[in-house]
Amino acid sequence: MKEITFTIDPATGKLTVHIHGIKGPSCTEYSKMVEDYLGKAPESENTAEFSAKVQNVGRVRS
Amino acid sequence: MSKYLSFPDIVFADKWTLVKALHDCGYSVVEEGHNLPLFGYHGDQRPETADVVVRRTWIGSVSNDLGFAKTDKGYTPIISEYDRGSRLGEDFLVKLRTNYSLRTIDAITRRVRGSSTRTEESGQIKIRVRF
């Protein structure tokens, strides 16, 4: 399951974002969604999931 | 005459979300336009202009207009030094940023058709959106 964790520091109102469970660079799509609201890219880290290649499994017809 | 302070490092990229966040802060009447004049508490027009404005009427009897000017990245606040220290409060921008963040999270949750849970951890507000 995909997850986005938002952390708000109540002392400053600052928002940080962490994206989980999305393999490959497609997590950039969600980062861009957040950037549209924040005006700048959120603080995030690219975990091993970001570097994982997404495998396309072809359909097999019998 | 209280001077206006600008905060170029604080950016609210989405105008609709900013307006909603201002509502959440208790300012239900928000004017939108382009290069709107700002007025001080004497009714004097100030040299600064803004594109989203809360008129002083809605802030307090001796307040100045509150403005947000459009920049390349979004809307940045223009607040009178007096109001920041009194009527609005020193933590007004913190409250506004927090409300803006919460509205942003709501909007993203709807866009991804996810569900969210909110907790507090080490004094921080954590909202997890699963989809």
N, CA and C atoms of all chains as a GROMACS GRO file, in nm:
protein
  579
    1MET      N    1   0.085  -0.119   0.000
    1MET     CA    2   0.000   0.000   0.000
    1MET      C    3   0.089   0.125   0.000
    2LYS      N    4   0.046   0.223  -0.077
    2LYS     CA    5   0.123   0.347  -0.085
    2LYS      C    6   0.086   0.439   0.031
    3GLU      N    7   0.181   0.515   0.074
    3GLU     CA    8   0.157   0.604   0.187
    3GLU      C    9   0.236   0.732   0.173
    4ILE      N   10   0.172   0.841   0.208
    4ILE     CA   11   0.240   0.969   0.217
    4ILE      C   12   0.226   1.014   0.362
    5THR      N   13   0.340   1.042   0.425
    5THR     CA   14   0.338   1.089   0.564
    5THR      C   15   0.370   1.238   0.565
    6PHE      N   16   0.277   1.315   0.620
    6PHE     CA   17   0.296   1.459   0.635
    6PHE      C   18   0.328   1.488   0.781
    7THR      N   19   0.429   1.570   0.804
    7THR     CA   20   0.465   1.609   0.940
    7THR      C   21   0.460   1.761   0.948
    8ILE      N   22   0.380   1.810   1.041
    8ILE     CA   23   0.370   1.955   1.060
    8ILE      C   24   0.434   1.990   1.193
    9ASP      N   25   0.528   2.083   1.189
    9ASP     CA   26   0.589   2.134   1.312
    9ASP      C   27   0.501   2.246   1.363
   10PRO      N   28   0.429   2.227   1.474
   10PRO     CA   29   0.337   2.331   1.520
   10PRO      C   30   0.408   2.459   1.565
   11ALA      N   31   0.537   2.451   1.587
   11ALA     CA   32   0.610   2.571   1.630
   11ALA      C   33   0.636   2.667   1.513
   12THR      N   34   0.640   2.611   1.393
   12THR     CA   35   0.670   2.694   1.276
   12THR      C   36   0.564   2.683   1.167
   13GLY      N   37   0.483   2.578   1.171
   13GLY     CA   38   0.386   2.554   1.064
   13GLY      C   39   0.449   2.485   0.944
   14LYS      N   40   0.578   2.454   0.955
   14LYS     CA   41   0.648   2.396   0.840
   14LYS      C   42   0.603   2.252   0.816
   15LEU      N   43   0.587   2.220   0.688
   15LEU     CA   44   0.540   2.088   0.648
   15LEU      C   45   0.652   2.010   0.581
   16THR      N   46   0.672   1.886   0.625
   16THR     CA   47   0.763   1.797   0.555
   16THR      C   48   0.685   1.675   0.508
   17VAL      N   49   0.734   1.614   0.401
   17VAL     CA   50   0.659   1.506   0.337
   17VAL      C   51   0.751   1.387   0.315
   18HIS      N   52   0.700   1.268   0.343
   18HIS     CA   53   0.774   1.146   0.318
   18HIS      C   54   0.684   1.052   0.240
   19ILE      N   55   0.733   1.003   0.127
   19ILE     CA   56   0.652   0.917   0.040
   19ILE      C   57   0.705   0.775   0.050
   20HIS      N   58   0.614   0.678   0.075
   20HIS     CA   59   0.655   0.538   0.093
   20HIS      C   60   0.581   0.449  -0.005
   21GLY      N   61   0.642   0.336  -0.032
   21GLY     CA   62   0.570   0.228  -0.101
   21GLY      C   63   0.546   0.253  -0.248
   22ILE      N   64   0.616   0.349  -0.302
   22ILE     CA   65   0.600   0.375  -0.446
   22ILE      C   66   0.734   0.350  -0.511
   23LYS      N   67   0.736   0.248  -0.595
   23LYS     CA   68   0.864   0.210  -0.653
   23LYS      C   69   0.898   0.298  -0.771
   24GLY      N   70   1.027   0.318  -0.787
   24GLY     CA   71   1.072   0.388  -0.906
   24GLY      C   72   1.046   0.538  -0.900
   25PRO      N   73   1.085   0.607  -1.001
   25PRO     CA   74   1.071   0.754  -1.003
   25PRO      C   75   0.928   0.803  -1.008
   26SER      N   76   0.829   0.713  -1.016
   26SER     CA   77   0.690   0.760  -1.019
   26SER      C   78   0.651   0.831  -0.891
   27CYS      N   79   0.730   0.812  -0.784
   27CYS     CA   80   0.697   0.886  -0.661
   27CYS      C   81   0.718   1.036  -0.683
   28THR      N   82   0.796   1.067  -0.788
   28THR     CA   83   0.814   1.208  -0.820
   28THR      C   84   0.682   1.274  -0.856
   29GLU      N   85   0.592   1.194  -0.912
   29GLU     CA   86   0.459   1.246  -0.950
   29GLU      C   87   0.388   1.299  -0.827
   30TYR      N   88   0.399   1.225  -0.716
   30TYR     CA   89   0.331   1.266  -0.594
   30TYR      C   90   0.403   1.384  -0.530
   31SER      N   91   0.534   1.385  -0.541
   31SER     CA   92   0.612   1.497  -0.490
   31SER      C   93   0.574   1.624  -0.565
   32LYS      N   94   0.550   1.610  -0.696
   32LYS     CA   95   0.512   1.725  -0.777
   32LYS      C   96   0.374   1.777  -0.735
   33MET      N   97   0.287   1.684  -0.699
   33MET     CA   98   0.152   1.722  -0.652
   33MET      C   99   0.163   1.810  -0.529
   34VAL      N  100   0.250   1.771  -0.437
   34VAL     CA  101   0.269   1.850  -0.316
   34VAL      C  102   0.333   1.984  -0.350
   35GLU      N  103   0.428   1.981  -0.441
   35GLU     CA  104   0.498   2.104  -0.481
   35GLU      C  105   0.400   2.206  -0.538
   36ASP      N  106   0.296   2.158  -0.605
   36ASP     CA  107   0.196   2.250  -0.661
   36ASP      C  108   0.130   2.333  -0.552
   37TYR      N  109   0.119   2.276  -0.434
   37TYR     CA  110   0.055   2.347  -0.323
   37TYR      C  111   0.156   2.426  -0.240
   38LEU      N  112   0.279   2.375  -0.231
   38LEU     CA  113   0.376   2.438  -0.143
   38LEU      C  114   0.465   2.540  -0.214
   39GLY      N  115   0.467   2.536  -0.346
   39GLY     CA  116   0.550   2.631  -0.419
   39GLY      C  117   0.695   2.590  -0.429
   40LYS      N  118   0.729   2.482  -0.361
   40LYS     CA  119   0.865   2.430  -0.371
   40LYS      C  120   0.860   2.282  -0.340
   41ALA      N  121   0.960   2.211  -0.383
   41ALA     CA  122   0.963   2.067  -0.359
   41ALA      C  123   0.968   2.042  -0.209
   42PRO      N  124   0.891   1.945  -0.163
   42PRO     CA  125   0.893   1.916  -0.020
   42PRO      C  126   1.023   1.849   0.018
   43GLU      N  127   1.056   1.854   0.147
   43GLU     CA  128   1.172   1.779   0.193
   43GLU      C  129   1.136   1.633   0.187
   44SER      N  130   1.214   1.556   0.119
   44SER     CA  131   1.185   1.414   0.111
   44SER      C  132   1.316   1.341   0.089
   45GLU      N  133   1.313   1.213   0.112
   45GLU     CA  134   1.434   1.136   0.085
   45GLU      C  135   1.400   1.023  -0.010
   46ASN      N  136   1.490   0.995  -0.097
   46ASN     CA  137   1.472   0.884  -0.191
   46ASN      C  138   1.528   0.759  -0.126
   47THR      N  139   1.439   0.668  -0.090
   47THR     CA  140   1.484   0.545  -0.027
   47THR      C  141   1.519   0.444  -0.135
   48ALA      N  142   1.546   0.325  -0.092
   48ALA     CA  143   1.579   0.220  -0.188
   48ALA      C  144   1.464   0.198  -0.285
   49GLU      N  145   1.340   0.228  -0.239
   49GLU     CA  146   1.225   0.208  -0.327
   49GLU      C  147   1.234   0.296  -0.450
   50PHE      N  148   1.288   0.417  -0.433
   50PHE     CA  149   1.298   0.509  -0.546
   50PHE      C  150   1.387   0.450  -0.654
   51SER      N  151   1.494   0.382  -0.611
   51SER     CA  152   1.589   0.327  -0.707
   51SER      C  153   1.543   0.197  -0.767
   52ALA      N  154   1.439   0.136  -0.708
   52ALA     CA  155   1.394   0.007  -0.759
   52ALA      C  156   1.331   0.025  -0.894
   53LYS      N  157   1.363  -0.068  -0.984
   53LYS     CA  158   1.304  -0.061  -1.117
   53LYS      C  159   1.166  -0.124  -1.113
   54VAL      N  160   1.075  -0.063  -1.184
   54VAL     CA  161   0.940  -0.118  -1.193
   54VAL      C  162   0.941  -0.221  -1.304
   55GLN      N  163   0.900  -0.346  -1.271
   55GLN     CA  164   0.900  -0.451  -1.372
   55GLN      C  165   0.767  -0.453  -1.445
   56ASN      N  166   0.773  -0.456  -1.576
   56ASN     CA  167   0.650  -0.469  -1.655
   56ASN      C  168   0.634  -0.616  -1.690
   57VAL      N  169   0.528  -0.673  -1.636
   57VAL     CA  170   0.504  -0.815  -1.662
   57VAL      C  171   0.406  -0.828  -1.777
   58GLY      N  172   0.449  -0.888  -1.882
   58GLY     CA  173   0.362  -0.898  -2.000
   58GLY      C  174   0.252  -0.999  -1.977
   59ARG      N  175   0.144  -0.981  -2.049
   59ARG     CA  176   0.032  -1.074  -2.038
   59ARG      C  177   0.060  -1.196  -2.122
   60VAL      N  178   0.023  -1.309  -2.069
   60VAL     CA  179   0.048  -1.435  -2.142
   60VAL      C  180  -0.086  -1.489  -2.188
   61ARG      N  181  -0.096  -1.514  -2.317
   61ARG     CA  182  -0.221  -1.570  -2.369
   61ARG      C  183  -0.203  -1.716  -2.394
   62SER      N  184  -0.300  -1.794  -2.354
   62SER     CA  185  -0.290  -1.939  -2.377
   62SER      C  186  -0.381  -1.976  -2.494
   63MET      N  187   0.302   5.584   1.206
   63MET     CA  188   0.247   5.494   1.102
   63MET      C  189   0.326   5.365   1.103
   64SER      N  190   0.254   5.252   1.115
   64SER     CA  191   0.320   5.123   1.121
   64SER      C  192   0.368   5.082   0.982
   65LYS      N  193   0.490   5.033   0.974
   65LYS     CA  194   0.539   4.992   0.842
   65LYS      C  195   0.492   4.850   0.811
   66TYR      N  196   0.490   4.820   0.682
   66TYR     CA  197   0.454   4.686   0.640
   66TYR      C  198   0.581   4.601   0.630
   67LEU      N  199   0.567   4.476   0.676
   67LEU     CA  200   0.676   4.379   0.665
   67LEU      C  201   0.638   4.277   0.559
   68SER      N  202   0.735   4.239   0.476
   68SER     CA  203   0.708   4.134   0.379
   68SER      C  204   0.788   4.010   0.418
   69PHE      N  205   0.740   3.895   0.377
   69PHE     CA  206   0.801   3.768   0.415
   69PHE      C  207   0.821   3.684   0.288
   70PRO      N  208   0.922   3.716   0.210
   70PRO     CA  209   0.940   3.649   0.080
   70PRO      C  210   0.970   3.500   0.091
   71ASP      N  211   1.016   3.454   0.208
   71ASP     CA  212   1.047   3.312   0.224
   71ASP      C  213   0.923   3.229   0.257
   72ILE      N  214   0.814   3.296   0.288
   72ILE     CA  215   0.691   3.224   0.317
   72ILE      C  216   0.603   3.234   0.194
   73VAL      N  217   0.578   3.120   0.133
   73VAL     CA  218   0.506   3.118   0.005
   73VAL      C  219   0.384   3.028   0.016
   74PHE      N  220   0.272   3.079  -0.027
   74PHE     CA  221   0.150   3.000  -0.038
   74PHE      C  222   0.120   2.988  -0.187
   75ALA      N  223   0.151   2.871  -0.243
   75ALA     CA  224   0.149   2.858  -0.388
   75ALA      C  225   0.008   2.860  -0.447
   76ASP      N  226  -0.088   2.805  -0.373
   76ASP     CA  227  -0.222   2.791  -0.428
   76ASP      C  228  -0.316   2.893  -0.364
   77LYS      N  229  -0.374   2.980  -0.444
   77LYS     CA  230  -0.456   3.089  -0.390
   77LYS      C  231  -0.582   3.036  -0.322
   78TRP      N  232  -0.645   2.936  -0.383
   78TRP     CA  233  -0.770   2.882  -0.325
   78TRP      C  234  -0.743   2.826  -0.186
   79THR      N  235  -0.632   2.753  -0.174
   79THR     CA  236  -0.597   2.694  -0.046
   79THR      C  237  -0.562   2.803   0.056
   80LEU      N  238  -0.496   2.909   0.011
   80LEU     CA  239  -0.464   3.021   0.100
   80LEU      C  240  -0.592   3.085   0.153
   81VAL      N  241  -0.688   3.108   0.063
   81VAL     CA  242  -0.814   3.170   0.105
   81VAL      C  243  -0.885   3.082   0.208
   82LYS      N  244  -0.885   2.951   0.182
   82LYS     CA  245  -0.948   2.860   0.279
   82LYS      C  246  -0.876   2.862   0.413
   83ALA      N  247  -0.742   2.871   0.407
   83ALA     CA  248  -0.665   2.875   0.532
   83ALA      C  249  -0.693   3.004   0.609
   84LEU      N  250  -0.713   3.114   0.537
   84LEU     CA  251  -0.749   3.240   0.603
   84LEU      C  252  -0.887   3.226   0.669
   85HIS      N  253  -0.978   3.158   0.603
   85HIS     CA  254  -1.110   3.131   0.663
   85HIS      C  255  -1.091   3.054   0.793
   86ASP      N  256  -1.004   2.954   0.788
   86ASP     CA  257  -0.979   2.871   0.906
   86ASP      C  258  -0.920   2.953   1.020
   87CYS      N  259  -0.850   3.061   0.986
   87CYS     CA  260  -0.793   3.149   1.088
   87CYS      C  261  -0.896   3.249   1.140
   88GLY      N  262  -1.018   3.243   1.084
   88GLY     CA  263  -1.125   3.330   1.133
   88GLY      C  264  -1.154   3.449   1.044
   89TYR      N  265  -1.089   3.456   0.928
   89TYR     CA  266  -1.111   3.569   0.838
   89TYR      C  267  -1.195   3.522   0.719
   90SER      N  268  -1.326   3.537   0.735
   90SER     CA  269  -1.416   3.480   0.635
   90SER      C  270  -1.434   3.570   0.514
   91VAL      N  271  -1.399   3.697   0.526
   91VAL     CA  272  -1.413   3.788   0.412
   91VAL      C  273  -1.274   3.817   0.356
   92VAL      N  274  -1.248   3.763   0.240
   92VAL     CA  275  -1.116   3.778   0.178
   92VAL      C  276  -1.136   3.834   0.037
   93GLU      N  277  -1.066   3.941   0.008
   93GLU     CA  278  -1.079   4.005  -0.123
   93GLU      C  279  -0.968   3.954  -0.215
   94GLU      N  280  -1.005   3.924  -0.339
   94GLU     CA  281  -0.907   3.877  -0.438
   94GLU      C  282  -0.906   3.970  -0.558
   95GLY      N  283  -0.789   3.994  -0.611
   95GLY     CA  284  -0.780   4.081  -0.728
   95GLY      C  285  -0.637   4.091  -0.775
   96HIS      N  286  -0.603   4.205  -0.830
   96HIS     CA  287  -0.467   4.226  -0.881
   96HIS      C  288  -0.422   4.366  -0.839
   97ASN      N  289  -0.307   4.370  -0.772
   97ASN     CA  290  -0.253   4.499  -0.727
   97ASN      C  291  -0.357   4.581  -0.650
   98LEU      N  292  -0.423   4.515  -0.557
   98LEU     CA  293  -0.522   4.584  -0.475
   98LEU      C  294  -0.452   4.678  -0.378
   99PRO      N  295  -0.505   4.799  -0.358
   99PRO     CA  296  -0.441   4.891  -0.263
   99PRO      C  297  -0.457   4.841  -0.120
  100LEU      N  298  -0.360   4.875  -0.038
  100LEU     CA  299  -0.368   4.844   0.104
  100LEU      C  300  -0.387   4.975   0.180
  101PHE      N  301  -0.467   4.968   0.286
  101PHE     CA  302  -0.496   5.088   0.364
  101PHE      C  303  -0.457   5.068   0.509
  102GLY      N  304  -0.401   5.175   0.566
  102GLY     CA  305  -0.365   5.172   0.706
  102GLY      C  306  -0.486   5.202   0.794
  103TYR      N  307  -0.464   5.202   0.924
  103TYR     CA  308  -0.578   5.215   1.016
  103TYR      C  309  -0.641   5.354   1.015
  104HIS      N  310  -0.569   5.452   0.958
  104HIS     CA  311  -0.629   5.585   0.943
  104HIS      C  312  -0.709   5.597   0.814
  105GLY      N  313  -0.712   5.487   0.737
  105GLY     CA  314  -0.776   5.495   0.607
  105GLY      C  315  -0.680   5.547   0.501
  106ASP      N  316  -0.555   5.561   0.538
  106ASP     CA  317  -0.454   5.612   0.445
  106ASP      C  318  -0.408   5.502   0.352
  107GLN      N  319  -0.401   5.534   0.222
  107GLN     CA  320  -0.354   5.433   0.127
  107GLN      C  321  -0.203   5.420   0.139
  108ARG      N  322  -0.158   5.295   0.144
  108ARG     CA  323  -0.016   5.266   0.160
  108ARG      C  324   0.046   5.239   0.023
  109PRO      N  325   0.176   5.254   0.010
  109PRO     CA  326   0.239   5.230  -0.119
  109PRO      C  327   0.236   5.083  -0.161
  110GLU      N  328   0.222   4.993  -0.064
  110GLU     CA  329   0.221   4.851  -0.098
  110GLU      C  330   0.087   4.810  -0.160
  111THR      N  331   0.091   4.710  -0.247
  111THR     CA  332  -0.031   4.651  -0.302
  111THR      C  333  -0.026   4.500  -0.283
  112ALA      N  334  -0.142   4.436  -0.298
  112ALA     CA  335  -0.147   4.291  -0.280
  112ALA      C  336  -0.255   4.233  -0.370
  113ASP      N  337  -0.258   4.102  -0.381
  113ASP     CA  338  -0.352   4.035  -0.469
  113ASP      C  339  -0.457   3.954  -0.393
  114VAL      N  340  -0.430   3.932  -0.265
  114VAL     CA  341  -0.528   3.872  -0.174
  114VAL      C  342  -0.524   3.960  -0.049
  115VAL      N  343  -0.640   4.008  -0.007
  115VAL     CA  344  -0.642   4.107   0.102
  115VAL      C  345  -0.750   4.075   0.204
  116VAL      N  346  -0.715   4.087   0.331
  116VAL     CA  347  -0.815   4.090   0.439
  116VAL      C  348  -0.818   4.233   0.486
  117ARG      N  349  -0.930   4.299   0.470
  117ARG     CA  350  -0.942   4.440   0.506
  117ARG      C  351  -0.938   4.457   0.656
  118ARG      N  352  -0.886   4.570   0.697
  118ARG     CA  353  -0.864   4.597   0.840
  118ARG      C  354  -0.993   4.591   0.920
  119THR      N  355  -1.105   4.616   0.852
  119THR     CA  356  -1.237   4.608   0.918
  119THR      C  357  -1.256   4.474   0.987
  120TRP      N  358  -1.202   4.369   0.922
  120TRP     CA  359  -1.226   4.233   0.971
  120TRP      C  360  -1.118   4.188   1.070
  121ILE      N  361  -1.015   4.275   1.088
  121ILE     CA  362  -0.908   4.237   1.178
  121ILE      C  363  -0.925   4.306   1.314
  122GLY      N  364  -0.951   4.435   1.312
  122GLY     CA  365  -0.968   4.510   1.435
  122GLY      C  366  -0.981   4.658   1.405
  123SER      N  367  -1.034   4.734   1.501
  123SER     CA  368  -1.066   4.874   1.476
  123SER      C  369  -0.942   4.960   1.453
  124VAL      N  370  -0.829   4.922   1.507
  124VAL     CA  371  -0.708   5.002   1.487
  124VAL      C  372  -0.605   4.923   1.406
  125SER      N  373  -0.654   4.834   1.321
  125SER     CA  374  -0.564   4.750   1.243
  125SER      C  375  -0.544   4.805   1.103
  126ASN      N  376  -0.446   4.749   1.036
  126ASN     CA  377  -0.418   4.781   0.896
  126ASN      C  378  -0.460   4.661   0.811
  127ASP      N  379  -0.475   4.684   0.681
  127ASP     CA  380  -0.508   4.574   0.592
  127ASP      C  381  -0.397   4.470   0.594
  128LEU      N  382  -0.438   4.343   0.574
  128LEU     CA  383  -0.344   4.232   0.564
  128LEU      C  384  -0.341   4.188   0.417
  129GLY      N  385  -0.223   4.177   0.360
  129GLY     CA  386  -0.217   4.144   0.217
  129GLY      C  387  -0.126   4.027   0.186
  130PHE      N  388  -0.148   3.971   0.067
  130PHE     CA  389  -0.062   3.866   0.014
  130PHE      C  390  -0.035   3.902  -0.132
  131ALA      N  391   0.093   3.919  -0.164
  131ALA     CA  392   0.130   3.963  -0.299
  131ALA      C  393   0.171   3.843  -0.383
  132LYS      N  394   0.126   3.844  -0.507
  132LYS     CA  395   0.159   3.733  -0.597
  132LYS      C  396   0.303   3.747  -0.647
  133THR      N  397   0.376   3.636  -0.641
  133THR     CA  398   0.513   3.631  -0.693
  133THR      C  399   0.519   3.514  -0.791
  134ASP      N  400   0.638   3.488  -0.844
  134ASP     CA  401   0.654   3.375  -0.937
  134ASP      C  402   0.616   3.242  -0.874
  135LYS      N  403   0.639   3.229  -0.744
  135LYS     CA  404   0.619   3.100  -0.678
  135LYS      C  405   0.486   3.090  -0.605
  136GLY      N  406   0.421   3.203  -0.585
  136GLY     CA  407   0.295   3.198  -0.511
  136GLY      C  408   0.270   3.331  -0.442
  137TYR      N  409   0.199   3.325  -0.329
  137TYR     CA  410   0.159   3.447  -0.258
  137TYR      C  411   0.239   3.460  -0.130
  138THR      N  412   0.298   3.580  -0.111
  138THR     CA  413   0.378   3.603   0.010
  138THR      C  414   0.309   3.711   0.094
  139PRO      N  415   0.315   3.695   0.226
  139PRO     CA  416   0.242   3.787   0.313
  139PRO      C  417   0.305   3.926   0.324
  140ILE      N  418   0.218   4.024   0.337
  140ILE     CA  419   0.258   4.162   0.369
  140ILE      C  420   0.175   4.201   0.490
  141ILE      N  421   0.242   4.217   0.603
  141ILE     CA  422   0.172   4.239   0.729
  141ILE      C  423   0.229   4.362   0.796
  142SER      N  424   0.142   4.442   0.854
  142SER     CA  425   0.192   4.559   0.925
  142SER      C  426   0.262   4.515   1.053
  143GLU      N  427   0.368   4.585   1.084
  143GLU     CA  428   0.448   4.552   1.202
  143GLU      C  429   0.361   4.560   1.327
  144TYR      N  430   0.271   4.659   1.331
  144TYR     CA  431   0.184   4.676   1.447
  144TYR      C  432   0.092   4.555   1.463
  145ASP      N  433   0.026   4.517   1.354
  145ASP     CA  434  -0.071   4.407   1.364
  145ASP      C  435  -0.002   4.276   1.399
  146ARG      N  436   0.119   4.258   1.350
  146ARG     CA  437   0.190   4.134   1.378
  146ARG      C  438   0.217   4.123   1.527
  147GLY      N  439   0.239   4.238   1.590
  147GLY     CA  440   0.269   4.234   1.733
  147GLY      C  441   0.146   4.240   1.820
  148SER      N  442   0.029   4.271   1.761
  148SER     CA  443  -0.088   4.286   1.849
  148SER      C  444  -0.208   4.208   1.796
  149ARG      N  445  -0.284   4.268   1.705
  149ARG     CA  446  -0.410   4.209   1.662
  149ARG      C  447  -0.397   4.068   1.605
  150LEU      N  448  -0.303   4.052   1.513
  150LEU     CA  449  -0.286   3.920   1.451
  150LEU      C  450  -0.210   3.827   1.543
  151GLY      N  451  -0.114   3.882   1.614
  151GLY     CA  452  -0.031   3.799   1.701
  151GLY      C  453   0.095   3.753   1.631
  152GLU      N  454   0.199   3.734   1.711
  152GLU     CA  455   0.328   3.692   1.656
  152GLU      C  456   0.319   3.556   1.589
  153ASP      N  457   0.224   3.475   1.636
  153ASP     CA  458   0.216   3.340   1.580
  153ASP      C  459   0.113   3.328   1.468
  154PHE      N  460   0.067   3.443   1.415
  154PHE     CA  461  -0.034   3.436   1.310
  154PHE      C  462   0.016   3.358   1.189
  155LEU      N  463   0.138   3.386   1.146
  155LEU     CA  464   0.188   3.317   1.028
  155LEU      C  465   0.206   3.168   1.053
  156VAL      N  466   0.239   3.132   1.176
  156VAL     CA  467   0.250   2.989   1.209
  156VAL      C  468   0.113   2.924   1.196
  157LYS      N  469   0.011   2.988   1.251
  157LYS     CA  470  -0.126   2.934   1.242
  157LYS      C  471  -0.170   2.925   1.097
  158LEU      N  472  -0.138   3.029   1.021
  158LEU     CA  473  -0.181   3.029   0.881
  158LEU      C  474  -0.109   2.918   0.803
  159ARG      N  475   0.020   2.904   0.826
  159ARG     CA  476   0.096   2.797   0.756
  159ARG      C  477   0.043   2.660   0.796
  160THR      N  478   0.011   2.644   0.925
  160THR     CA  479  -0.042   2.515   0.972
  160THR      C  480  -0.176   2.487   0.905
  161ASN      N  481  -0.265   2.586   0.903
  161ASN     CA  482  -0.396   2.566   0.839
  161ASN      C  483  -0.380   2.542   0.689
  162TYR      N  484  -0.287   2.610   0.626
  162TYR     CA  485  -0.261   2.589   0.484
  162TYR      C  486  -0.212   2.446   0.462
  163SER      N  487  -0.123   2.399   0.549
  163SER     CA  488  -0.072   2.262   0.536
  163SER      C  489  -0.186   2.161   0.551
  164LEU      N  490  -0.273   2.184   0.648
  164LEU     CA  491  -0.384   2.091   0.671
  164LEU      C  492  -0.478   2.088   0.550
  165ARG      N  493  -0.504   2.204   0.493
  165ARG     CA  494  -0.588   2.210   0.373
  165ARG      C  495  -0.520   2.139   0.256
  166THR      N  496  -0.389   2.157   0.245
  166THR     CA  497  -0.313   2.090   0.138
  166THR      C  498  -0.325   1.940   0.153
  167ILE      N  499  -0.309   1.892   0.276
  167ILE     CA  500  -0.316   1.748   0.301
  167ILE      C  501  -0.456   1.696   0.267
  168ASP      N  502  -0.559   1.772   0.303
  168ASP     CA  503  -0.697   1.732   0.268
  168ASP      C  504  -0.713   1.719   0.118
  169ALA      N  505  -0.661   1.818   0.047
  169ALA     CA  506  -0.677   1.819  -0.099
  169ALA      C  507  -0.604   1.701  -0.162
  170ILE      N  508  -0.484   1.673  -0.114
  170ILE     CA  509  -0.407   1.561  -0.170
  170ILE      C  510  -0.474   1.429  -0.136
  171THR      N  511  -0.526   1.418  -0.015
  171THR     CA  512  -0.596   1.295   0.025
  171THR      C  513  -0.712   1.268  -0.068
  172ARG      N  514  -0.785   1.374  -0.103
  172ARG     CA  515  -0.899   1.356  -0.196
  172ARG      C  516  -0.849   1.318  -0.334
  173ARG      N  517  -0.741   1.382  -0.377
  173ARG     CA  518  -0.691   1.355  -0.513
  173ARG      C  519  -0.643   1.212  -0.529
  174VAL      N  520  -0.581   1.156  -0.426
  174VAL     CA  521  -0.532   1.018  -0.437
  174VAL      C  522  -0.638   0.919  -0.390
  175ARG      N  523  -0.753   0.972  -0.347
  175ARG     CA  524  -0.863   0.888  -0.296
  175ARG      C  525  -0.815   0.800  -0.182
  176GLY      N  526  -0.742   0.862  -0.092
  176GLY     CA  527  -0.686   0.787   0.020
  176GLY      C  528  -0.764   0.813   0.148
  177SER      N  529  -0.714   0.750   0.254
  177SER     CA  530  -0.770   0.774   0.387
  177SER      C  531  -0.656   0.819   0.477
  178SER      N  532  -0.689   0.904   0.573
  178SER     CA  533  -0.583   0.962   0.655
  178SER      C  534  -0.604   0.932   0.803
  179THR      N  535  -0.493   0.924   0.874
  179THR     CA  536  -0.498   0.914   1.020
  179THR      C  537  -0.403   1.018   1.076
  180ARG      N  538  -0.446   1.079   1.186
  180ARG     CA  539  -0.365   1.186   1.245
  180ARG      C  540  -0.321   1.147   1.384
  181THR      N  541  -0.192   1.169   1.411
  181THR     CA  542  -0.138   1.141   1.544
  181THR      C  543  -0.044   1.255   1.581
  182GLU      N  544  -0.003   1.254   1.708
  182GLU     CA  545   0.100   1.349   1.751
  182GLU      C  546   0.218   1.269   1.800
  183GLU      N  547   0.334   1.299   1.748
  183GLU     CA  548   0.454   1.226   1.787
  183GLU      C  549   0.566   1.326   1.814
  184SER      N  550   0.618   1.322   1.934
  184SER     CA  551   0.728   1.412   1.974
  184SER      C  552   0.693   1.557   1.946
  185GLY      N  553   0.568   1.593   1.972
  185GLY     CA  554   0.525   1.731   1.955
  185GLY      C  555   0.496   1.770   1.811
  186GLN      N  556   0.512   1.677   1.720
  186GLN     CA  557   0.485   1.705   1.579
  186GLN      C  558   0.350   1.644   1.541
  187ILE      N  559   0.282   1.708   1.448
  187ILE     CA  560   0.156   1.654   1.398
  187ILE      C  561   0.190   1.564   1.279
  188LYS      N  562   0.150   1.437   1.288
  188LYS     CA  563   0.177   1.344   1.177
  188LYS      C  564   0.044   1.301   1.117
  189ILE      N  565   0.034   1.314   0.988
  189ILE     CA  566  -0.085   1.269   0.917
  189ILE      C  567  -0.041   1.172   0.810
  190ARG      N  568  -0.090   1.050   0.820
  190ARG     CA  569  -0.054   0.945   0.724
  190ARG      C  570  -0.170   0.924   0.628
  191VAL      N  571  -0.140   0.937   0.500
  191VAL     CA  572  -0.241   0.916   0.398
  191VAL      C  573  -0.207   0.787   0.327
  192ARG      N  574  -0.299   0.693   0.334
  192ARG     CA  575  -0.277   0.562   0.267
  192ARG      C  576  -0.372   0.550   0.149
  193PHE      N  577  -0.322   0.495   0.038
  193PHE     CA  578  -0.405   0.482  -0.081
  193PHE      C  579  -0.357   0.367  -0.168
   0.00000   0.00000   0.00000
